[in-house]
Amino acid sequence: MSSLQACTGAEGDGIPPDKMQRILYDMNAAEVYSTLVQKEQAISLNRGKNSDSLAHYYNEILAHYNVTQAQFDKSMLWYKSHPARLDSIYNKMIVDLAKEPTAAAKH
């Protein structure tokens, strides 16, 4: 690994930190949305179709970023073995979330 790669956090053929942050951000949003959809379905008793599963959202997110499940899994293993880098990604996500207007403020 070159010193430039070490400085930027690009770990060989893995997903770079900025891209990983966007993927994880979208996946976390999908988890929240999936929970809301499940609650709405339970309230309306409309359990007939559940094409809005979390796995479907994850697949769509990975496709959007042109990342395979294998690439994502490999990168997550790398980040989990480098917790400071993963913490940095999540800390940036928190900052980004704080910058977004809340749903109540949009209306």
Order of alpha helices (4+ residues) and beta strands (2+ residues): alpha-alpha-alpha-alpha-alpha-alpha
